[in-house]
Amino acid sequence: MAAWIWILIAIGVLVVLGLVAFGARRNREKTQRREQAQELRQKADAHTRQAEERERVAQEQVQQAKEARKVAAEVGARADHIDPDAETTDENAQ
């Protein structure tokens, strides 16, 4: 066989090897990006769960504060009713 045929075969083999290496590198990069995306999703899920828990606790605290305000208003009204010196709207009307 002529030398130029061997040169063409060698060039063809090098091109194929280069394409295989390039494809393997791209697959490795894709795998790394998938793993990174999965980690980011897990972090996002964890942050979401924490935020939902904080929101739930905040809503409970709001409810407790409303109940405490209601109790305070009831106690204040009872104190005003009991206290003979407390001014009421009825006394102001007279």
ABEGO torsion letter per residue (X at the ends): XBAAAAAAAAAAAAAAAAAAAAAAAAAAAAAAAAAAAAAAAAAAAAAAAAAAAAAAAAAAAAAAAAAAAAAAAAAAAAAAAABAABBBAAAAAX
